Amino acid sequence: MKFDVHVINDEKRPQSGLCIEVSLPESFPLSPGGGQMTEYTDENGHATFETTDERSGEVTIFVSGENQGRFDLEDGAEFTVVL
């Protein structure tokens, strides 16, 4: 399953180079890394994640260590976070 986190500021400008951590439920099988996955936003403010499982569920998204909340996960989802 692939999903994307898009980070923008309050002026809708993409934020690059930020550390995005995604925390998945304990029962969710992942690619290496356990219950956490980490990526960095690109020049367009996007960080793309891929798991080894196709189940939907709920994820918690952290941007630069700050909890941005829980989001419902499904394949192809894009979550936008406004800083």
PyMOL Python script that loads the backbone (N, CA, C, O; Angstrom):
from pymol import cmd

cmd.read_pdbstr("""\
ATOM      1  N   MET A   1       0.843  -1.172   0.000  1.00  0.00           N
ATOM      2  CA  MET A   1       0.000   0.000   0.000  1.00  0.00           C
ATOM      3  C   MET A   1       0.889   1.236   0.000  1.00  0.00           C
ATOM      4  O   MET A   1       1.860   1.320   0.752  1.00  0.00           O
ATOM      5  N   LYS A   2       0.544   2.186  -0.850  1.00  0.00           N
ATOM      6  CA  LYS A   2       1.260   3.461  -0.879  1.00  0.00           C
ATOM      7  C   LYS A   2       0.338   4.567  -0.392  1.00  0.00           C
ATOM      8  O   LYS A   2      -0.869   4.552  -0.632  1.00  0.00           O
ATOM      9  N   PHE A   3       0.944   5.530   0.303  1.00  0.00           N
ATOM     10  CA  PHE A   3       0.199   6.731   0.686  1.00  0.00           C
ATOM     11  C   PHE A   3       1.172   7.880   0.785  1.00  0.00           C
ATOM     12  O   PHE A   3       2.382   7.677   0.877  1.00  0.00           O
ATOM     13  N   ASP A   4       0.640   9.096   0.765  1.00  0.00           N
ATOM     14  CA  ASP A   4       1.463  10.297   0.664  1.00  0.00           C
ATOM     15  C   ASP A   4       1.081  11.292   1.755  1.00  0.00           C
ATOM     16  O   ASP A   4      -0.093  11.446   2.090  1.00  0.00           O
ATOM     17  N   VAL A   5       2.087  11.959   2.298  1.00  0.00           N
ATOM     18  CA  VAL A   5       1.868  13.061   3.236  1.00  0.00           C
ATOM     19  C   VAL A   5       2.375  14.321   2.552  1.00  0.00           C
ATOM     20  O   VAL A   5       3.527  14.377   2.121  1.00  0.00           O
ATOM     21  N   HIS A   6       1.518  15.332   2.450  1.00  0.00           N
ATOM     22  CA  HIS A   6       1.854  16.604   1.813  1.00  0.00           C
ATOM     23  C   HIS A   6       1.863  17.682   2.892  1.00  0.00           C
ATOM     24  O   HIS A   6       0.869  17.878   3.592  1.00  0.00           O
ATOM     25  N   VAL A   7       2.987  18.376   3.021  1.00  0.00           N
ATOM     26  CA  VAL A   7       3.121  19.390   4.065  1.00  0.00           C
ATOM     27  C   VAL A   7       3.237  20.765   3.424  1.00  0.00           C
ATOM     28  O   VAL A   7       4.106  21.011   2.587  1.00  0.00           O
ATOM     29  N   ILE A   8       2.334  21.658   3.839  1.00  0.00           N
ATOM     30  CA  ILE A   8       2.338  23.032   3.350  1.00  0.00           C
ATOM     31  C   ILE A   8       2.281  23.992   4.535  1.00  0.00           C
ATOM     32  O   ILE A   8       1.939  23.603   5.652  1.00  0.00           O
ATOM     33  N   ASN A   9       2.620  25.251   4.272  1.00  0.00           N
ATOM     34  CA  ASN A   9       2.460  26.247   5.329  1.00  0.00           C
ATOM     35  C   ASN A   9       1.104  26.919   5.179  1.00  0.00           C
ATOM     36  O   ASN A   9       0.335  26.564   4.285  1.00  0.00           O
ATOM     37  N   ASP A  10       0.800  27.882   6.040  1.00  0.00           N
ATOM     38  CA  ASP A  10      -0.522  28.512   6.010  1.00  0.00           C
ATOM     39  C   ASP A  10      -0.747  29.370   4.764  1.00  0.00           C
ATOM     40  O   ASP A  10      -1.863  29.828   4.514  1.00  0.00           O
ATOM     41  N   GLU A  11       0.325  29.587   3.976  1.00  0.00           N
ATOM     42  CA  GLU A  11       0.199  30.294   2.698  1.00  0.00           C
ATOM     43  C   GLU A  11       0.130  29.308   1.535  1.00  0.00           C
ATOM     44  O   GLU A  11       0.240  29.701   0.373  1.00  0.00           O
ATOM     45  N   LYS A  12      -0.053  28.018   1.853  1.00  0.00           N
ATOM     46  CA  LYS A  12      -0.168  26.919   0.895  1.00  0.00           C
ATOM     47  C   LYS A  12       1.115  26.656   0.108  1.00  0.00           C
ATOM     48  O   LYS A  12       1.071  26.127  -1.002  1.00  0.00           O
ATOM     49  N   ARG A  13       2.257  27.030   0.689  1.00  0.00           N
ATOM     50  CA  ARG A  13       3.547  26.757   0.058  1.00  0.00           C
ATOM     51  C   ARG A  13       4.101  25.442   0.587  1.00  0.00           C
ATOM     52  O   ARG A  13       4.061  25.195   1.793  1.00  0.00           O
ATOM     53  N   PRO A  14       4.625  24.584  -0.310  1.00  0.00           N
ATOM     54  CA  PRO A  14       5.177  23.298   0.120  1.00  0.00           C
ATOM     55  C   PRO A  14       6.386  23.478   1.029  1.00  0.00           C
ATOM     56  O   PRO A  14       7.175  24.408   0.860  1.00  0.00           O
ATOM     57  N   GLN A  15       6.519  22.576   1.992  1.00  0.00           N
ATOM     58  CA  GLN A  15       7.616  22.621   2.956  1.00  0.00           C
ATOM     59  C   GLN A  15       8.543  21.430   2.704  1.00  0.00           C
ATOM     60  O   GLN A  15       8.154  20.281   2.915  1.00  0.00           O
ATOM     61  N   SER A  16       9.756  21.704   2.258  1.00  0.00           N
ATOM     62  CA  SER A  16      10.694  20.634   1.912  1.00  0.00           C
ATOM     63  C   SER A  16      11.665  20.337   3.046  1.00  0.00           C
ATOM     64  O   SER A  16      11.910  21.174   3.914  1.00  0.00           O
ATOM     65  N   GLY A  17      12.213  19.121   3.018  1.00  0.00           N
ATOM     66  CA  GLY A  17      13.257  18.719   3.955  1.00  0.00           C
ATOM     67  C   GLY A  17      12.793  18.428   5.368  1.00  0.00           C
ATOM     68  O   GLY A  17      13.620  18.336   6.275  1.00  0.00           O
ATOM     69  N   LEU A  18      11.495  18.280   5.583  1.00  0.00           N
ATOM     70  CA  LEU A  18      10.988  18.000   6.926  1.00  0.00           C
ATOM     71  C   LEU A  18      10.915  16.500   7.178  1.00  0.00           C
ATOM     72  O   LEU A  18      10.614  15.722   6.273  1.00  0.00           O
ATOM     73  N   CYS A  19      11.192  16.106   8.411  1.00  0.00           N
ATOM     74  CA  CYS A  19      11.129  14.708   8.813  1.00  0.00           C
ATOM     75  C   CYS A  19       9.674  14.342   9.102  1.00  0.00           C
ATOM     76  O   CYS A  19       9.029  14.943   9.961  1.00  0.00           O
ATOM     77  N   ILE A  20       9.168  13.347   8.373  1.00  0.00           N
ATOM     78  CA  ILE A  20       7.806  12.870   8.569  1.00  0.00           C
ATOM     79  C   ILE A  20       7.887  11.460   9.132  1.00  0.00           C
ATOM     80  O   ILE A  20       8.495  10.575   8.530  1.00  0.00           O
ATOM     81  N   GLU A  21       7.271  11.257  10.290  1.00  0.00           N
ATOM     82  CA  GLU A  21       7.194   9.932  10.898  1.00  0.00           C
ATOM     83  C   GLU A  21       5.735   9.507  10.911  1.00  0.00           C
ATOM     84  O   GLU A  21       4.845  10.290  11.245  1.00  0.00           O
ATOM     85  N   VAL A  22       5.508   8.261  10.542  1.00  0.00           N
ATOM     86  CA  VAL A  22       4.168   7.699  10.537  1.00  0.00           C
ATOM     87  C   VAL A  22       4.169   6.515  11.485  1.00  0.00           C
ATOM     88  O   VAL A  22       5.000   5.614  11.371  1.00  0.00           O
ATOM     89  N   SER A  23       3.241   6.525  12.413  1.00  0.00           N
ATOM     90  CA  SER A  23       3.097   5.445  13.378  1.00  0.00           C
ATOM     91  C   SER A  23       1.860   4.637  13.013  1.00  0.00           C
ATOM     92  O   SER A  23       0.750   5.166  12.950  1.00  0.00           O
ATOM     93  N   LEU A  24       2.074   3.332  12.772  1.00  0.00           N
ATOM     94  CA  LEU A  24       0.981   2.429  12.412  1.00  0.00           C
ATOM     95  C   LEU A  24       0.606   1.569  13.603  1.00  0.00           C
ATOM     96  O   LEU A  24       1.421   1.381  14.507  1.00  0.00           O
ATOM     97  N   PRO A  25      -0.621   1.037  13.622  1.00  0.00           N
ATOM     98  CA  PRO A  25      -1.036   0.177  14.735  1.00  0.00           C
ATOM     99  C   PRO A  25      -0.109  -1.021  14.891  1.00  0.00           C
ATOM    100  O   PRO A  25       0.470  -1.490  13.912  1.00  0.00           O
ATOM    101  N   GLU A  26       0.034  -1.514  16.108  1.00  0.00           N
ATOM    102  CA  GLU A  26       0.904  -2.659  16.411  1.00  0.00           C
ATOM    103  C   GLU A  26       0.574  -3.871  15.557  1.00  0.00           C
ATOM    104  O   GLU A  26       1.475  -4.614  15.167  1.00  0.00           O
ATOM    105  N   SER A  27      -0.694  -4.082  15.262  1.00  0.00           N
ATOM    106  CA  SER A  27      -1.122  -5.270  14.531  1.00  0.00           C
ATOM    107  C   SER A  27      -0.888  -5.170  13.026  1.00  0.00           C
ATOM    108  O   SER A  27      -1.139  -6.136  12.305  1.00  0.00           O
ATOM    109  N   PHE A  28      -0.418  -4.038  12.541  1.00  0.00           N
ATOM    110  CA  PHE A  28      -0.261  -3.791  11.113  1.00  0.00           C
ATOM    111  C   PHE A  28       1.111  -4.266  10.649  1.00  0.00           C
ATOM    112  O   PHE A  28       2.118  -3.686  11.056  1.00  0.00           O
ATOM    113  N   PRO A  29       1.189  -5.312   9.801  1.00  0.00           N
ATOM    114  CA  PRO A  29       2.501  -5.762   9.321  1.00  0.00           C
ATOM    115  C   PRO A  29       3.132  -4.692   8.436  1.00  0.00           C
ATOM    116  O   PRO A  29       2.457  -4.095   7.598  1.00  0.00           O
ATOM    117  N   LEU A  30       4.404  -4.457   8.622  1.00  0.00           N
ATOM    118  CA  LEU A  30       5.094  -3.381   7.896  1.00  0.00           C
ATOM    119  C   LEU A  30       6.285  -3.887   7.129  1.00  0.00           C
ATOM    120  O   LEU A  30       6.708  -5.037   7.248  1.00  0.00           O
ATOM    121  N   SER A  31       6.799  -2.992   6.352  1.00  0.00           N
ATOM    122  CA  SER A  31       8.132  -3.186   5.811  1.00  0.00           C
ATOM    123  C   SER A  31       9.097  -2.974   6.968  1.00  0.00           C
ATOM    124  O   SER A  31       8.651  -2.591   8.050  1.00  0.00           O
ATOM    125  N   PRO A  32      10.394  -3.202   6.796  1.00  0.00           N
ATOM    126  CA  PRO A  32      11.336  -3.055   7.908  1.00  0.00           C
ATOM    127  C   PRO A  32      11.173  -1.718   8.632  1.00  0.00           C
ATOM    128  O   PRO A  32      10.949  -0.686   7.999  1.00  0.00           O
ATOM    129  N   GLY A  33      11.285  -1.742   9.934  1.00  0.00           N
ATOM    130  CA  GLY A  33      11.187  -0.515  10.709  1.00  0.00           C
ATOM    131  C   GLY A  33      10.184  -0.608  11.836  1.00  0.00           C
ATOM    132  O   GLY A  33      10.014   0.347  12.595  1.00  0.00           O
ATOM    133  N   GLY A  34       9.510  -1.754  11.960  1.00  0.00           N
ATOM    134  CA  GLY A  34       8.558  -1.899  13.047  1.00  0.00           C
ATOM    135  C   GLY A  34       7.322  -1.055  12.850  1.00  0.00           C
ATOM    136  O   GLY A  34       6.816  -0.960  11.732  1.00  0.00           O
ATOM    137  N   GLY A  35       6.812  -0.426  13.927  1.00  0.00           N
ATOM    138  CA  GLY A  35       5.583   0.351  13.874  1.00  0.00           C
ATOM    139  C   GLY A  35       5.752   1.779  13.426  1.00  0.00           C
ATOM    140  O   GLY A  35       4.775   2.526  13.366  1.00  0.00           O
ATOM    141  N   GLN A  36       6.987   2.183  13.105  1.00  0.00           N
ATOM    142  CA  GLN A  36       7.245   3.555  12.664  1.00  0.00           C
ATOM    143  C   GLN A  36       7.921   3.538  11.305  1.00  0.00           C
ATOM    144  O   GLN A  36       8.750   2.674  11.021  1.00  0.00           O
ATOM    145  N   MET A  37       7.561   4.493  10.475  1.00  0.00           N
ATOM    146  CA  MET A  37       8.219   4.681   9.187  1.00  0.00           C
ATOM    147  C   MET A  37       8.616   6.146   9.098  1.00  0.00           C
ATOM    148  O   MET A  37       7.889   7.019   9.573  1.00  0.00           O
ATOM    149  N   THR A  38       9.768   6.417   8.491  1.00  0.00           N
ATOM    150  CA  THR A  38      10.269   7.788   8.399  1.00  0.00           C
ATOM    151  C   THR A  38      10.664   8.117   6.959  1.00  0.00           C
ATOM    152  O   THR A  38      11.316   7.317   6.288  1.00  0.00           O
ATOM    153  N   GLU A  39      10.270   9.279   6.499  1.00  0.00           N
ATOM    154  CA  GLU A  39      10.666   9.817   5.198  1.00  0.00           C
ATOM    155  C   GLU A  39      10.845  11.329   5.367  1.00  0.00           C
ATOM    156  O   GLU A  39      10.471  11.897   6.393  1.00  0.00           O
ATOM    157  N   TYR A  40      11.418  11.967   4.352  1.00  0.00           N
ATOM    158  CA  TYR A  40      11.581  13.418   4.357  1.00  0.00           C
ATOM    159  C   TYR A  40      10.819  14.013   3.179  1.00  0.00           C
ATOM    160  O   TYR A  40      10.757  13.409   2.108  1.00  0.00           O
ATOM    161  N   THR A  41      10.238  15.199   3.376  1.00  0.00           N
ATOM    162  CA  THR A  41       9.493  15.837   2.300  1.00  0.00           C
ATOM    163  C   THR A  41      10.442  16.282   1.199  1.00  0.00           C
ATOM    164  O   THR A  41      11.560  16.729   1.459  1.00  0.00           O
ATOM    165  N   ASP A  42       9.970  16.149  -0.045  1.00  0.00           N
ATOM    166  CA  ASP A  42      10.756  16.589  -1.201  1.00  0.00           C
ATOM    167  C   ASP A  42      10.513  18.075  -1.456  1.00  0.00           C
ATOM    168  O   ASP A  42       9.897  18.755  -0.636  1.00  0.00           O
ATOM    169  N   GLU A  43      10.996  18.576  -2.591  1.00  0.00           N
ATOM    170  CA  GLU A  43      10.873  20.008  -2.897  1.00  0.00           C
ATOM    171  C   GLU A  43       9.422  20.448  -3.074  1.00  0.00           C
ATOM    172  O   GLU A  43       9.121  21.640  -3.009  1.00  0.00           O
ATOM    173  N   ASN A  44       8.522  19.486  -3.298  1.00  0.00           N
ATOM    174  CA  ASN A  44       7.097  19.801  -3.427  1.00  0.00           C
ATOM    175  C   ASN A  44       6.315  19.563  -2.138  1.00  0.00           C
ATOM    176  O   ASN A  44       5.087  19.652  -2.121  1.00  0.00           O
ATOM    177  N   GLY A  45       7.037  19.261  -1.060  1.00  0.00           N
ATOM    178  CA  GLY A  45       6.400  19.054   0.238  1.00  0.00           C
ATOM    179  C   GLY A  45       5.800  17.676   0.439  1.00  0.00           C
ATOM    180  O   GLY A  45       5.038  17.466   1.383  1.00  0.00           O
ATOM    181  N   HIS A  46       6.136  16.718  -0.445  1.00  0.00           N
ATOM    182  CA  HIS A  46       5.571  15.373  -0.367  1.00  0.00           C
ATOM    183  C   HIS A  46       6.555  14.369   0.218  1.00  0.00           C
ATOM    184  O   HIS A  46       7.757  14.430  -0.042  1.00  0.00           O
ATOM    185  N   ALA A  47       6.025  13.447   1.011  1.00  0.00           N
ATOM    186  CA  ALA A  47       6.762  12.277   1.502  1.00  0.00           C
ATOM    187  C   ALA A  47       5.878  11.067   1.210  1.00  0.00           C
ATOM    188  O   ALA A  47       4.722  11.019   1.632  1.00  0.00           O
ATOM    189  N   THR A  48       6.425  10.097   0.491  1.00  0.00           N
ATOM    190  CA  THR A  48       5.654   8.921   0.098  1.00  0.00           C
ATOM    191  C   THR A  48       6.089   7.717   0.913  1.00  0.00           C
ATOM    192  O   THR A  48       7.280   7.475   1.107  1.00  0.00           O
ATOM    193  N   PHE A  49       5.102   6.967   1.387  1.00  0.00           N
ATOM    194  CA  PHE A  49       5.337   5.783   2.212  1.00  0.00           C
ATOM    195  C   PHE A  49       4.743   4.567   1.516  1.00  0.00           C
ATOM    196  O   PHE A  49       3.781   4.677   0.756  1.00  0.00           O
ATOM    197  N   GLU A  50       5.339   3.393   1.789  1.00  0.00           N
ATOM    198  CA  GLU A  50       4.798   2.144   1.260  1.00  0.00           C
ATOM    199  C   GLU A  50       4.922   1.065   2.318  1.00  0.00           C
ATOM    200  O   GLU A  50       5.986   0.880   2.910  1.00  0.00           O
ATOM    201  N   THR A  51       3.829   0.355   2.553  1.00  0.00           N
ATOM    202  CA  THR A  51       3.819  -0.757   3.503  1.00  0.00           C
ATOM    203  C   THR A  51       3.753  -2.069   2.736  1.00  0.00           C
ATOM    204  O   THR A  51       3.513  -2.081   1.529  1.00  0.00           O
ATOM    205  N   THR A  52       3.966  -3.165   3.438  1.00  0.00           N
ATOM    206  CA  THR A  52       3.897  -4.486   2.817  1.00  0.00           C
ATOM    207  C   THR A  52       2.499  -5.076   2.903  1.00  0.00           C
ATOM    208  O   THR A  52       2.285  -6.204   2.459  1.00  0.00           O
ATOM    209  N   ASP A  53       1.555  -4.354   3.454  1.00  0.00           N
ATOM    210  CA  ASP A  53       0.197  -4.850   3.664  1.00  0.00           C
ATOM    211  C   ASP A  53      -0.791  -3.939   2.953  1.00  0.00           C
ATOM    212  O   ASP A  53      -0.545  -2.740   2.818  1.00  0.00           O
ATOM    213  N   GLU A  54      -1.898  -4.494   2.501  1.00  0.00           N
ATOM    214  CA  GLU A  54      -2.916  -3.718   1.790  1.00  0.00           C
ATOM    215  C   GLU A  54      -4.119  -3.354   2.657  1.00  0.00           C
ATOM    216  O   GLU A  54      -5.098  -2.796   2.160  1.00  0.00           O
ATOM    217  N   ARG A  55      -4.049  -3.669   3.960  1.00  0.00           N
ATOM    218  CA  ARG A  55      -5.179  -3.344   4.835  1.00  0.00           C
ATOM    219  C   ARG A  55      -5.254  -1.846   5.105  1.00  0.00           C
ATOM    220  O   ARG A  55      -4.238  -1.151   5.110  1.00  0.00           O
ATOM    221  N   SER A  56      -6.454  -1.369   5.325  1.00  0.00           N
ATOM    222  CA  SER A  56      -6.626   0.013   5.752  1.00  0.00           C
ATOM    223  C   SER A  56      -6.539   0.041   7.276  1.00  0.00           C
ATOM    224  O   SER A  56      -6.573  -1.005   7.924  1.00  0.00           O
ATOM    225  N   GLY A  57      -6.428   1.224   7.837  1.00  0.00           N
ATOM    226  CA  GLY A  57      -6.321   1.372   9.277  1.00  0.00           C
ATOM    227  C   GLY A  57      -6.139   2.829   9.634  1.00  0.00           C
ATOM    228  O   GLY A  57      -6.424   3.710   8.823  1.00  0.00           O
ATOM    229  N   GLU A  58      -5.671   3.089  10.830  1.00  0.00           N
ATOM    230  CA  GLU A  58      -5.473   4.454  11.295  1.00  0.00           C
ATOM    231  C   GLU A  58      -4.000   4.687  11.576  1.00  0.00           C
ATOM    232  O   GLU A  58      -3.344   3.856  12.205  1.00  0.00           O
ATOM    233  N   VAL A  59      -3.475   5.825  11.108  1.00  0.00           N
ATOM    234  CA  VAL A  59      -2.074   6.164  11.334  1.00  0.00           C
ATOM    235  C   VAL A  59      -1.985   7.487  12.086  1.00  0.00           C
ATOM    236  O   VAL A  59      -2.883   8.325  12.004  1.00  0.00           O
ATOM    237  N   THR A  60      -0.897   7.659  12.814  1.00  0.00           N
ATOM    238  CA  THR A  60      -0.594   8.935  13.455  1.00  0.00           C
ATOM    239  C   THR A  60       0.585   9.537  12.709  1.00  0.00           C
ATOM    240  O   THR A  60       1.585   8.860  12.470  1.00  0.00           O
ATOM    241  N   ILE A  61       0.468  10.810  12.341  1.00  0.00           N
ATOM    242  CA  ILE A  61       1.509  11.484  11.571  1.00  0.00           C
ATOM    243  C   ILE A  61       2.192  12.527  12.445  1.00  0.00           C
ATOM    244  O   ILE A  61       1.544  13.335  13.112  1.00  0.00           O
ATOM    245  N   PHE A  62       3.528  12.484  12.421  1.00  0.00           N
ATOM    246  CA  PHE A  62       4.365  13.452  13.129  1.00  0.00           C
ATOM    247  C   PHE A  62       5.190  14.216  12.099  1.00  0.00           C
ATOM    248  O   PHE A  62       5.778  13.613  11.201  1.00  0.00           O
ATOM    249  N   VAL A  63       5.235  15.528  12.226  1.00  0.00           N
ATOM    250  CA  VAL A  63       6.084  16.364  11.371  1.00  0.00           C
ATOM    251  C   VAL A  63       7.107  17.025  12.276  1.00  0.00           C
ATOM    252  O   VAL A  63       6.755  17.775  13.186  1.00  0.00           O
ATOM    253  N   SER A  64       8.381  16.738  12.018  1.00  0.00           N
ATOM    254  CA  SER A  64       9.483  17.258  12.840  1.00  0.00           C
ATOM    255  C   SER A  64       9.216  17.013  14.328  1.00  0.00           C
ATOM    256  O   SER A  64       9.479  17.877  15.164  1.00  0.00           O
ATOM    257  N   GLY A  65       8.693  15.829  14.645  1.00  0.00           N
ATOM    258  CA  GLY A  65       8.468  15.425  16.030  1.00  0.00           C
ATOM    259  C   GLY A  65       7.158  15.871  16.643  1.00  0.00           C
ATOM    260  O   GLY A  65       6.840  15.463  17.760  1.00  0.00           O
ATOM    261  N   GLU A  66       6.380  16.704  15.943  1.00  0.00           N
ATOM    262  CA  GLU A  66       5.111  17.197  16.488  1.00  0.00           C
ATOM    263  C   GLU A  66       3.940  16.383  15.949  1.00  0.00           C
ATOM    264  O   GLU A  66       3.795  16.212  14.739  1.00  0.00           O
ATOM    265  N   ASN A  67       3.110  15.884  16.858  1.00  0.00           N
ATOM    266  CA  ASN A  67       1.954  15.079  16.491  1.00  0.00           C
ATOM    267  C   ASN A  67       0.942  15.937  15.732  1.00  0.00           C
ATOM    268  O   ASN A  67       0.482  16.966  16.227  1.00  0.00           O
ATOM    269  N   GLN A  68       0.606  15.487  14.513  1.00  0.00           N
ATOM    270  CA  GLN A  68      -0.353  16.213  13.679  1.00  0.00           C
ATOM    271  C   GLN A  68      -1.731  15.559  13.680  1.00  0.00           C
ATOM    272  O   GLN A  68      -2.660  16.048  13.038  1.00  0.00           O
ATOM    273  N   GLY A  69      -1.856  14.435  14.415  1.00  0.00           N
ATOM    274  CA  GLY A  69      -3.152  13.786  14.541  1.00  0.00           C
ATOM    275  C   GLY A  69      -3.213  12.422  13.893  1.00  0.00           C
ATOM    276  O   GLY A  69      -2.243  11.927  13.320  1.00  0.00           O
ATOM    277  N   ARG A  70      -4.408  11.825  14.005  1.00  0.00           N
ATOM    278  CA  ARG A  70      -4.656  10.485  13.462  1.00  0.00           C
ATOM    279  C   ARG A  70      -5.433  10.625  12.157  1.00  0.00           C
ATOM    280  O   ARG A  70      -6.298  11.489  12.010  1.00  0.00           O
ATOM    281  N   PHE A  71      -5.095   9.748  11.217  1.00  0.00           N
ATOM    282  CA  PHE A  71      -5.698   9.789   9.891  1.00  0.00           C
ATOM    283  C   PHE A  71      -6.090   8.385   9.472  1.00  0.00           C
ATOM    284  O   PHE A  71      -5.394   7.423   9.799  1.00  0.00           O
ATOM    285  N   ASP A  72      -7.206   8.254   8.747  1.00  0.00           N
ATOM    286  CA  ASP A  72      -7.653   6.966   8.223  1.00  0.00           C
ATOM    287  C   ASP A  72      -6.842   6.629   6.983  1.00  0.00           C
ATOM    288  O   ASP A  72      -6.773   7.419   6.042  1.00  0.00           O
ATOM    289  N   LEU A  73      -6.235   5.459   6.988  1.00  0.00           N
ATOM    290  CA  LEU A  73      -5.340   5.035   5.917  1.00  0.00           C
ATOM    291  C   LEU A  73      -6.041   4.094   4.956  1.00  0.00           C
ATOM    292  O   LEU A  73      -6.724   3.156   5.368  1.00  0.00           O
ATOM    293  N   GLU A  74      -5.861   4.357   3.667  1.00  0.00           N
ATOM    294  CA  GLU A  74      -6.261   3.435   2.617  1.00  0.00           C
ATOM    295  C   GLU A  74      -5.315   3.650   1.440  1.00  0.00           C
ATOM    296  O   GLU A  74      -4.664   4.691   1.343  1.00  0.00           O
ATOM    297  N   ASP A  75      -5.241   2.673   0.553  1.00  0.00           N
ATOM    298  CA  ASP A  75      -4.304   2.739  -0.551  1.00  0.00           C
ATOM    299  C   ASP A  75      -4.519   3.985  -1.390  1.00  0.00           C
ATOM    300  O   ASP A  75      -5.648   4.328  -1.741  1.00  0.00           O
ATOM    301  N   GLY A  76      -3.422   4.657  -1.707  1.00  0.00           N
ATOM    302  CA  GLY A  76      -3.486   5.855  -2.529  1.00  0.00           C
ATOM    303  C   GLY A  76      -3.872   7.115  -1.785  1.00  0.00           C
ATOM    304  O   GLY A  76      -4.025   8.168  -2.403  1.00  0.00           O
ATOM    305  N   ALA A  77      -4.033   7.036  -0.485  1.00  0.00           N
ATOM    306  CA  ALA A  77      -4.447   8.202   0.305  1.00  0.00           C
ATOM    307  C   ALA A  77      -3.374   9.289   0.276  1.00  0.00           C
ATOM    308  O   ALA A  77      -2.178   9.007   0.210  1.00  0.00           O
ATOM    309  N   GLU A  78      -3.831  10.528   0.326  1.00  0.00           N
ATOM    310  CA  GLU A  78      -2.935  11.673   0.482  1.00  0.00           C
ATOM    311  C   GLU A  78      -3.436  12.498   1.649  1.00  0.00           C
ATOM    312  O   GLU A  78      -4.591  12.923   1.682  1.00  0.00           O
ATOM    313  N   PHE A  79      -2.546  12.718   2.607  1.00  0.00           N
ATOM    314  CA  PHE A  79      -2.881  13.506   3.786  1.00  0.00           C
ATOM    315  C   PHE A  79      -2.155  14.829   3.685  1.00  0.00           C
ATOM    316  O   PHE A  79      -0.948  14.857   3.449  1.00  0.00           O
ATOM    317  N   THR A  80      -2.877  15.933   3.860  1.00  0.00           N
ATOM    318  CA  THR A  80      -2.265  17.255   3.819  1.00  0.00           C
ATOM    319  C   THR A  80      -2.176  17.784   5.246  1.00  0.00           C
ATOM    320  O   THR A  80      -3.161  17.792   5.984  1.00  0.00           O
ATOM    321  N   VAL A  81      -0.973  18.228   5.621  1.00  0.00           N
ATOM    322  CA  VAL A  81      -0.729  18.805   6.922  1.00  0.00           C
ATOM    323  C   VAL A  81      -0.347  20.260   6.715  1.00  0.00           C
ATOM    324  O   VAL A  81       0.563  20.562   5.943  1.00  0.00           O
ATOM    325  N   VAL A  82      -1.038  21.163   7.402  1.00  0.00           N
ATOM    326  CA  VAL A  82      -0.757  22.602   7.317  1.00  0.00           C
ATOM    327  C   VAL A  82      -0.037  23.025   8.581  1.00  0.00           C
ATOM    328  O   VAL A  82      -0.539  22.846   9.691  1.00  0.00           O
ATOM    329  N   LEU A  83       1.157  23.593   8.396  1.00  0.00           N
ATOM    330  CA  LEU A  83       1.942  24.062   9.545  1.00  0.00           C
ATOM    331  C   LEU A  83       1.730  25.541   9.780  1.00  0.00           C
ATOM    332  O   LEU A  83       2.311  26.108  10.705  1.00  0.00           O
TER     333      LEU A  83
END
""", "prot")
cmd.dss("prot")
cmd.show_as("cartoon", "prot")
cmd.util.cbc("prot")
cmd.orient("prot")
